[in-house]
Amino acid sequence: MIHPKITELAIKIAKEHNVKISIDLESQIAQRGWKNLKNILLNADVLIPNKEGAKMITNCETPEESANELIGRGIPIVIITLGAEGALITTQKTQKIIPTFDIKEVVDTTGAGDTFNGAFSVAYWIREWDLEKSIKFANAAASLKIQKLGARTGMPFEKELRKFLLENDTTTKF
């Protein structure tokens, strides 16, 4: 995260122009604590911490408790990434784990979170898919990424991602 004051200014400008905000809360940022981050985090339309970051920012033991705590503090949508277990979606109305996909071999997890966040943003904000479909898309992208070496070079192309989804998710139309 850039300096908090610069981040707050960027958020203010984005909000003035009706731009939606997703925040990827990594553990090293979450270490700063709620008190130091609340002005930023409360402006998120979607907060996406990993399991460790969620625990650090809330002091809750489980991802479910952490997500409920963040919703209670005023964040409308919380998606906690759970690694091989998938991702936990929490809103005021629902809480559900979207499982990840079975993969052949883990080669390199570097960049998996960034791949998840990028794919989610494309699906949810640009294509305007619902949360569950967007997270399935993001889980698939991260599943493909970790089978390749390199944070950026391992990210899948959309054609590869669509093929993977057709072969591995017969219940959702992509």
GULUM-853308 format. One record per residue: x, y, z of N, C-alpha, C, O in turn; residue number from 1. Coordinates in steps of 0.001 Angstrom, whole numbers, plus 500000, padded with zeros to 6 digits. Layout:
- X, Y, Z, X, Y, Z, X, Y, Z, X, Y, Z, NUM
...
END
This chain:
- 500851, 498831, 500000, 500000, 500000, 500000, 500896, 501232, 500000, 501902, 501293, 500707, 1
- 500511, 502189, 499205, 501184, 503478, 499166, 500923, 504168, 500504, 500108, 503690, 501293, 2
- 501584, 505251, 500763, 501386, 505999, 502010, 499882, 506174, 502263, 499134, 506510, 501345, 3
- 499441, 505947, 503502, 498004, 506005, 503808, 497312, 507299, 503375, 496176, 507247, 502903, 4
- 497947, 508432, 503517, 497306, 509707, 503135, 497084, 509774, 501624, 496060, 510281, 501166, 5
- 498037, 509266, 500859, 497879, 509237, 499397, 496760, 508267, 499026, 495947, 508549, 498146, 6
- 496728, 507124, 499705, 495665, 506146, 499458, 494301, 506743, 499785, 493352, 506578, 499018, 7
- 494196, 507436, 500917, 492930, 508071, 501296, 492498, 509108, 500266, 491311, 509209, 499954, 8
- 493442, 509879, 499735, 493117, 510874, 498711, 492643, 510191, 497430, 491673, 510631, 496814, 9
- 493321, 509124, 497031, 492913, 508384, 495831, 491503, 507819, 496003, 490696, 507863, 495074, 10
- 491211, 507294, 497180, 489871, 506762, 497463, 488830, 507874, 497402, 487748, 507685, 496845, 11
- 489149, 509023, 497968, 488224, 510167, 497948, 487894, 510563, 496507, 486731, 510782, 496169, 12
- 488915, 510652, 495669, 488710, 511008, 494262, 487882, 509931, 493564, 486969, 510247, 492801, 13
- 488193, 508671, 493821, 487439, 507573, 493214, 485971, 507635, 493621, 485086, 507500, 492776, 14
- 485711, 507836, 494895, 484330, 507900, 495386, 483575, 509086, 494777, 482391, 508972, 494459, 15
- 484257, 510217, 494616, 483626, 511393, 493997, 483204, 511118, 492556, 482305, 511774, 492030, 16
- 483857, 510146, 491920, 483546, 509798, 490532, 482818, 508453, 490421, 482793, 507832, 489359, 17
- 482231, 508020, 491531, 481443, 506776, 491574, 482215, 505546, 491114, 481642, 504639, 490511, 18
- 483509, 505516, 491397, 484339, 504361, 491075, 484263, 503381, 492239, 484439, 503769, 493394, 19
- 484002, 502127, 491940, 483938, 501089, 492970, 485352, 500711, 493401, 486294, 500788, 492612, 20
- 485488, 500304, 494659, 486813, 500048, 495223, 486894, 498645, 495816, 486111, 498271, 496689, 21
- 487862, 497883, 495318, 488245, 496607, 495922, 489597, 496821, 496572, 490481, 497448, 495990, 22
- 489754, 496307, 497762, 491039, 496418, 498451, 491554, 495020, 498765, 490870, 494208, 499388, 23
- 492772, 494764, 498318, 493493, 493528, 498603, 494284, 493772, 499881, 495268, 494513, 499869, 24
- 493867, 493159, 500978, 494524, 493371, 502269, 495473, 492218, 502562, 495058, 491153, 503020, 25
- 496743, 492448, 502292, 497760, 491437, 502560, 498219, 491523, 504013, 498045, 492550, 504669, 26
- 498793, 490456, 504497, 499202, 490362, 505903, 500139, 491477, 506329, 499982, 492034, 507415, 27
- 501119, 491815, 505485, 502083, 492846, 505881, 501423, 494213, 506039, 501916, 495044, 506802, 28
- 500333, 494463, 505343, 499581, 495707, 505515, 498665, 495590, 506735, 498544, 496534, 507516, 29
- 498023, 494436, 506897, 497111, 494221, 508027, 497824, 494386, 509367, 497189, 494710, 510371, 30
- 499120, 494167, 509388, 499898, 494334, 510625, 499795, 495755, 511175, 500021, 495977, 512365, 31
- 499460, 496702, 510331, 499318, 498094, 510785, 498135, 498265, 511731, 498076, 499233, 512490, 32
- 497195, 497327, 511686, 496062, 497341, 512606, 494868, 498138, 512109, 494993, 499037, 511277, 33
- 493706, 497781, 512645, 492444, 498412, 512259, 492479, 499916, 512466, 492061, 500677, 511593, 34
- 492972, 500342, 513608, 492987, 501772, 513937, 493691, 502586, 512850, 493233, 503672, 512494, 35
- 494790, 502072, 512328, 495560, 502791, 511313, 495016, 502622, 509897, 495380, 503380, 508998, 36
- 494157, 501646, 509698, 493663, 501359, 508346, 492169, 501602, 508154, 491682, 501565, 507025, 37
- 491439, 501849, 509233, 489975, 501892, 509117, 489475, 502948, 508142, 488483, 502707, 507455, 38
- 490123, 504115, 508052, 489672, 505144, 507108, 489786, 504678, 505664, 489048, 505144, 504796, 39
- 490697, 503773, 505412, 490857, 503203, 504073, 489889, 502036, 503892, 489127, 501997, 502926, 40
- 489922, 501093, 504819, 489146, 499863, 504671, 487639, 500096, 504662, 486912, 499392, 503961, 41
- 487164, 501066, 505425, 485721, 501335, 505455, 485203, 501938, 504153, 483992, 502046, 503963, 42
- 486098, 502328, 503264, 485692, 502836, 501956, 485662, 501755, 500888, 485306, 502023, 499740, 43
- 486031, 500543, 501256, 486029, 499443, 500292, 484602, 499008, 499995, 483780, 498866, 500901, 44
- 484322, 498800, 498724, 483072, 498150, 498340, 483235, 496644, 498508, 482290, 495933, 498851, 45
- 484461, 496173, 498256, 484821, 494773, 498456, 486197, 494747, 499114, 487138, 495367, 498620, 46
- 486309, 494035, 500218, 487593, 493844, 500885, 488007, 492395, 500688, 487235, 491475, 500961, 47
- 489243, 492198, 500207, 489730, 490848, 499921, 491027, 490592, 500701, 492121, 490750, 500159, 48
- 490899, 490198, 501971, 492098, 489818, 502712, 492393, 488323, 502540, 491502, 487536, 502222, 49
- 493646, 487950, 502754, 493919, 486528, 502880, 493574, 486130, 504317, 493266, 486984, 505148, 50
- 493630, 484847, 504597, 493226, 484332, 505912, 494025, 484983, 507046, 493462, 485357, 508075, 51
- 495330, 485114, 506850, 496188, 485692, 507887, 495892, 487176, 508084, 495831, 487654, 509217, 52
- 495710, 487900, 506989, 495398, 489326, 507073, 494082, 489582, 507778, 493964, 490523, 508563, 53
- 493089, 488743, 507499, 491780, 488885, 508149, 491900, 488669, 509654, 491291, 489388, 510446, 54
- 492688, 487675, 510036, 492880, 487396, 511464, 493596, 488558, 512147, 493228, 488958, 513251, 55
- 494621, 489097, 511487, 495387, 490202, 512072, 494541, 491452, 512279, 494659, 492125, 513303, 56
- 493693, 491760, 511310, 492940, 493015, 511362, 491751, 492935, 512321, 491255, 493963, 512783, 57
- 491289, 491701, 512622, 490105, 491549, 513479, 490389, 490909, 514833, 489595, 491045, 515764, 58
- 491505, 490220, 514944, 491823, 489426, 516145, 490824, 488293, 516368, 490631, 487843, 517498, 59
- 490196, 487838, 515301, 489273, 486704, 515380, 490021, 485427, 515008, 491019, 485470, 514289, 60
- 489535, 484304, 515497, 490230, 483032, 515294, 489955, 482383, 513938, 490860, 481797, 513343, 61
- 488729, 482479, 513445, 488392, 481785, 512199, 488095, 482790, 511089, 487743, 483936, 511366, 62
- 488236, 482362, 509835, 487866, 483249, 508734, 486401, 483688, 508801, 486081, 484835, 508489, 63
- 485523, 482786, 509203, 484102, 483122, 509302, 483876, 484232, 510326, 483138, 485184, 510070, 64
- 484519, 484101, 511486, 484396, 485134, 512518, 484995, 486455, 512040, 484424, 487522, 512264, 65
- 486147, 486373, 511382, 486795, 487589, 510865, 485897, 488297, 509866, 485726, 489514, 509925, 66
- 485322, 487527, 508944, 484452, 488114, 507926, 483233, 488768, 508563, 482865, 489885, 508198, 67
- 482609, 488085, 509508, 481444, 488656, 510192, 481810, 489935, 510936, 481035, 490891, 510950, 68
- 482974, 489955, 511546, 483443, 491149, 512255, 483615, 492318, 511285, 483206, 493440, 511584, 69
- 484212, 492060, 510137, 484430, 493123, 509144, 483108, 493628, 508568, 482943, 494827, 508342, 70
- 482170, 492716, 508330, 480832, 493120, 507879, 480185, 493993, 508957, 479583, 495022, 508650, 71
- 480311, 493582, 510204, 479758, 494346, 511318, 480361, 495736, 511457, 479708, 496653, 511955, 72
- 481593, 495892, 511023, 482257, 497200, 511076, 481846, 498101, 509914, 482167, 499289, 509902, 73
- 481132, 497531, 508933, 480603, 498369, 507863, 481113, 498101, 506467, 480796, 498853, 505545, 74
- 481898, 497048, 506282, 482365, 496708, 504935, 481288, 495838, 504285, 480921, 494809, 504852, 75
- 480770, 496220, 503111, 479616, 495512, 502547, 479886, 494091, 502050, 479035, 493214, 502195, 76
- 481057, 493860, 501470, 481386, 492531, 500941, 482808, 492194, 501375, 483738, 492971, 501158, 77
- 482960, 491026, 501990, 484278, 490543, 502397, 484504, 489191, 501733, 483671, 488290, 501833, 78
- 485635, 489062, 501059, 486028, 487799, 500442, 487382, 487434, 501032, 488381, 488099, 500760, 79
- 487416, 486384, 501835, 488675, 485949, 502434, 489218, 484787, 501615, 488567, 483751, 501474, 80
- 490426, 484976, 501075, 491042, 483898, 500309, 491622, 482878, 501284, 492255, 483232, 502279, 81
- 491391, 481606, 500975, 491738, 480509, 501880, 492752, 479550, 501272, 492866, 478409, 501721, 82
- 493483, 479991, 500267, 494463, 479109, 499634, 493778, 477937, 498961, 492828, 478117, 498198, 83
- 494259, 476738, 499245, 493746, 475526, 498601, 492280, 475246, 498921, 491635, 474465, 498222, 84
- 491750, 475872, 499967, 490344, 475662, 500342, 489377, 476509, 499524, 488178, 476229, 499515, 85
- 489868, 477537, 498837, 488995, 478395, 498040, 488889, 479788, 498613, 489886, 480381, 499025, 86
- 487670, 480310, 498638, 487440, 481669, 499136, 486099, 481722, 499861, 485127, 481079, 499463, 87
- 486077, 482501, 500929, 484876, 482678, 501740, 484237, 484015, 501390, 484850, 485068, 501564, 88
- 482989, 483968, 500890, 482224, 485190, 500598, 481348, 485482, 501814, 480687, 484592, 502349, 89
- 481355, 486747, 502238, 480452, 487146, 503313, 479839, 488500, 502972, 480537, 489446, 502608, 90
- 478511, 488564, 503101, 477760, 489814, 502981, 476823, 489863, 504191, 476873, 488983, 505051, 91
- 475977, 490881, 504258, 474977, 490944, 505334, 474021, 489751, 505269, 473487, 489325, 506293, 92
- 473804, 489212, 504058, 472792, 488179, 503863, 473334, 486758, 503783, 472588, 485806, 504012, 93
- 474608, 486595, 503464, 475106, 485248, 503191, 476556, 485073, 503604, 477321, 486030, 503716, 94
- 476901, 483817, 503825, 478300, 483447, 504039, 478477, 482066, 503431, 477763, 481123, 503771, 95
- 479443, 481965, 502522, 479592, 480724, 501776, 481031, 480564, 501313, 481669, 481528, 500889, 96
- 481538, 479331, 501397, 482859, 479039, 500838, 482676, 478571, 499402, 481878, 477676, 499122, 97
- 483423, 479188, 498502, 483475, 478751, 497108, 484771, 477958, 496976, 485855, 478538, 497037, 98
- 484678, 476643, 496796, 485900, 475832, 496759, 486734, 476111, 495513, 486237, 476586, 494492, 99
- 487997, 475803, 495637, 488889, 475942, 494496, 488805, 474674, 493646, 487966, 473809, 493897, 100
- 489652, 474570, 492668, 489628, 473444, 491741, 490763, 472473, 492056, 491818, 472870, 492551, 101
- 490529, 471191, 491761, 491607, 470208, 491885, 492613, 470477, 490777, 492250, 470677, 489617, 102
- 493874, 470478, 491156, 494915, 470723, 490164, 495939, 469600, 490197, 496025, 468838, 491160, 103
- 496715, 469515, 489121, 497695, 468439, 488987, 498874, 468615, 489930, 499197, 467715, 490705, 104
- 499514, 469773, 489862, 500739, 469975, 490615, 500935, 471458, 490922, 500773, 472308, 490047, 105
- 501285, 471759, 492168, 501612, 473132, 492543, 503082, 473366, 492201, 503968, 472664, 492689, 106
- 503322, 474368, 491351, 504681, 474703, 490928, 505172, 475954, 491634, 506298, 475982, 492131, 107
- 504334, 477001, 491686, 504762, 478287, 492246, 503524, 479078, 492653, 502709, 479441, 491804, 108
- 503383, 479343, 493945, 502212, 480087, 494423, 502413, 481600, 494374, 501482, 482358, 494647, 109
- 503623, 482044, 494028, 503888, 483481, 493943, 502948, 484113, 492916, 502901, 483682, 491764, 110
- 502219, 485113, 493328, 501312, 485807, 492422, 499910, 485235, 492369, 499063, 485752, 491641, 111
- 499646, 484175, 493128, 498304, 483577, 493100, 497250, 484555, 493612, 496159, 484644, 493047, 112
- 497566, 485280, 494667, 496626, 486266, 495203, 496369, 487398, 494234, 495228, 487828, 494065, 113
- 497423, 487885, 493592, 497259, 488948, 492598, 496438, 488457, 491409, 495611, 489191, 490869, 114
- 496675, 487212, 491008, 495898, 486626, 489912, 494428, 486526, 490308, 493546, 486870, 489521, 115
- 494163, 486057, 491523, 492790, 485967, 492031, 492128, 487340, 491990, 491025, 487486, 491463, 116
- 492801, 488345, 492548, 492221, 489688, 492622, 491979, 490293, 491247, 490947, 490925, 491022, 117
- 492908, 490109, 490336, 492734, 490634, 488984, 491567, 489976, 488269, 490744, 490650, 487650, 118
- 491502, 488652, 488358, 490411, 487921, 487704, 489066, 488274, 488335, 488074, 488451, 487629, 119
- 489034, 488375, 489658, 487795, 488772, 490333, 487345, 490150, 489858, 486170, 490349, 489552, 120
- 488268, 491091, 489797, 487923, 492461, 489390, 487353, 492505, 487981, 486378, 493213, 487726, 121
- 487948, 491761, 487075, 487429, 491701, 485704, 486016, 491126, 485711, 485109, 491684, 485094, 122
- 485835, 490018, 486406, 484538, 489341, 486409, 483450, 490165, 487099, 482347, 490310, 486573, 123
- 483762, 490698, 488270, 482744, 491368, 489080, 482487, 492803, 488641, 481338, 493208, 488469, 124
- 483548, 493564, 488461, 483378, 494991, 488167, 483168, 495273, 486685, 482365, 496136, 486329, 125
- 483877, 494559, 485820, 483780, 494861, 484386, 482668, 494055, 483723, 481840, 494616, 483006, 126
- 482643, 492748, 483957, 481610, 491913, 483331, 480306, 491925, 484113, 479264, 491510, 483604, 127
- 480367, 492401, 485343, 479196, 492509, 486215, 478542, 491160, 486504, 477318, 491046, 486562, 128
- 479385, 490137, 486684, 478893, 488830, 487091, 478559, 488877, 488577, 479020, 489766, 489293, 129
- 477759, 487923, 489036, 477459, 487870, 490466, 478697, 487420, 491245, 479681, 486959, 490666, 130
- 478625, 487563, 492556, 479781, 487260, 493410, 480274, 485826, 493252, 481470, 485592, 493078, 131
- 479361, 484878, 493311, 479775, 483476, 493260, 480457, 483136, 491935, 481507, 482493, 491926, 132
- 479876, 483555, 490837, 480474, 483288, 489528, 481832, 483993, 489407, 482780, 483429, 488861, 133
- 481918, 485207, 489910, 483176, 485963, 489856, 484269, 485274, 490660, 485429, 485252, 490248, 134
- 483899, 484714, 491804, 484893, 484026, 492628, 485293, 482695, 492004, 486457, 482305, 492092, 135
- 484365, 481995, 491382, 484738, 480770, 490663, 485753, 481092, 489572, 486732, 480369, 489390, 136
- 485513, 482173, 488856, 486421, 482622, 487796, 487799, 482940, 488385, 488825, 482545, 487831, 137
- 487809, 483652, 489507, 489067, 484018, 490168, 489783, 482788, 490718, 491004, 482677, 490601, 138
- 489033, 481863, 491316, 489633, 480614, 491804, 490266, 479832, 490662, 491353, 479275, 490809, 139
- 489584, 479793, 489529, 490125, 479080, 488370, 491419, 479733, 487891, 492391, 479042, 487587, 140
- 491431, 481051, 487825, 492639, 481764, 487389, 493805, 481475, 488328, 494916, 481204, 487873, 141
- 493561, 481531, 489632, 494621, 481248, 490608, 495060, 479786, 490535, 496244, 479485, 490684, 142
- 494110, 478879, 490307, 494445, 477457, 490180, 495365, 477207, 488996, 496303, 476416, 489090, 143
- 495103, 477873, 487894, 495982, 477743, 486730, 497335, 478384, 486985, 498367, 477839, 486594, 144
- 497336, 479542, 487642, 498582, 480263, 487897, 499566, 479426, 488700, 500747, 479369, 488359, 145
- 499099, 478778, 489760, 500022, 478060, 490643, 500620, 476806, 490004, 501513, 476183, 490578, 146
- 500135, 476440, 488832, 500703, 475308, 488106, 501854, 475727, 487193, 502445, 474898, 486501, 147
- 502165, 477027, 487201, 503233, 477557, 486351, 504206, 478380, 487179, 503857, 478901, 488238, 148
- 505413, 478487, 486689, 506448, 479274, 487344, 506309, 480748, 486981, 506048, 481090, 485827, 149
- 506483, 481608, 487967, 506495, 483048, 487718, 505224, 483739, 488153, 504118, 483283, 487863, 150
- 505398, 484859, 488862, 504242, 485618, 489338, 503420, 486159, 488180, 502197, 486020, 488166, 151
- 504078, 486771, 487219, 503354, 487340, 486067, 503320, 486379, 484888, 502285, 486219, 484240, 152
- 504438, 485746, 484614, 504489, 484843, 483459, 503607, 483617, 483658, 503239, 482953, 482689, 153
- 503265, 483311, 484908, 502406, 482169, 485184, 500927, 482467, 485117, 500106, 481552, 485181, 154
- 500569, 483744, 484988, 499142, 484096, 484920, 498528, 483557, 483630, 499128, 483672, 482561, 155
- 497334, 482970, 483725, 496720, 482392, 482530, 496121, 483450, 481603, 495703, 484523, 482038, 156
- 496095, 483116, 480334, 495372, 483929, 479358, 493901, 483522, 479417, 493569, 482428, 479872, 157
- 493030, 484406, 478956, 491597, 484138, 479064, 491183, 482875, 478315, 490333, 482128, 478800, 158
- 491758, 482624, 477158, 491404, 481432, 476387, 491688, 480164, 477209, 490878, 479238, 477239, 159
- 492833, 480140, 477861, 493214, 479011, 478713, 492261, 478887, 479907, 491883, 477784, 480301, 160
- 491891, 480009, 480462, 490988, 480041, 481608, 489600, 479525, 481230, 489007, 478734, 481963, 161
- 489094, 479965, 480106, 487768, 479503, 479659, 487762, 477989, 479392, 486809, 477294, 479745, 162
- 488830, 477493, 478770, 488949, 476053, 478514, 488950, 475283, 479836, 488261, 474271, 479973, 163
- 489721, 475765, 480798, 489792, 475136, 482118, 488408, 475110, 482774, 488002, 474092, 483335, 164
- 487697, 476217, 482702, 486368, 476291, 483310, 485378, 475354, 482624, 484567, 474718, 483297, 165
- 485431, 475262, 481317, 484545, 474344, 480592, 484786, 472897, 481007, 483854, 472097, 481083, 166
- 486048, 472574, 481274, 486402, 471208, 481653, 486153, 470918, 483133, 485966, 469760, 483509, 167
- 486149, 471949, 483975, 486133, 471733, 485419, 484922, 472284, 486160, 484756, 471999, 487346, 168
- 484081, 473055, 485506, 482877, 473588, 486156, 481721, 473493, 485175, 481494, 474389, 484362, 169
- 481003, 472395, 485270, 479896, 472170, 484338, 478595, 472811, 484808, 477596, 472780, 484090, 170
- 478599, 473392, 486010, 477366, 473964, 486552, 477208, 475455, 486280, 476105, 475988, 486401, 171
- 478289, 476135, 485918, 478244, 477582, 485729, 478545, 477919, 484277, 479479, 477373, 483689, 172
- 477761, 478813, 483703, 478003, 479237, 482327, 478962, 480431, 482335, 478673, 481471, 482926, 173
- 480100, 480262, 481674, 481095, 481337, 481590, 481178, 481867, 480180, 481961, 482778, 479908, 174
END
